[in-house]
Amino acid sequence: MNVYDQAHGLAQAIKMSEEYKQYEGAKAKINENEDLSKMIRDFQTKQFEFQAKQMAGQQPTQEDISSLQQLYGILLKDPLAAQYLETEMRFSLMMKDVYEILGEVAGMGQLMND
């Protein structure tokens, strides 16, 4: 059994998954709307900065939290944005599970849990 062939098989299985198909479909719809696409990118940038602060041991300010919550609330009011965020979350969760499974083989899961 060739590991690289199996990896390509896994990539193909991911592309065929409902999570991926729904995510790609929602992303295509979002990309047709420049304003909505920009709002989602802004939200994702703020979300990344928020998470980076937390990972660096910094406490996010109340302003950071409020800004992120406000932008998220605005996005959820738009059906396309809400659908995109939901499909993105489901796809991300699936990928997280796959990474965890692969990480267990290399003992990486033990390092994270120690």
Steps between C-alpha positions, in 0.01 A plus 500: 500500500647832388447780752494766228232316306297475819548874564372578151207266567424689821516831313256363242267373777505845660412663167209257461368559853173688555679738737745603228238525225271714714789720611619553142145576385447755774842654433416539130178685587686728742765579239226631270422773755802726542367688805402183685828336408690796643296493823575130546872553435499783757327273753745218434797738539366628832426145613856392413648799684281420802617138503862602449480726805358217708768258382769756585364516853352847458156573631273641226347832592127548545514711184650205309225269625220748430628578152521133409155423643346798325643408163395136547147610589479714187622214283249255646215729392595439138382153390791450256758600760337282765498203263863560410611524864308184587645297212848635574468391862382149405783461249755630752375253762536213256855609414585535870387142555712381206807687635446344842481152350819558302668661799434193714718292266797727560432529872416866459170456680688401813708816488187714478336323791805502731 
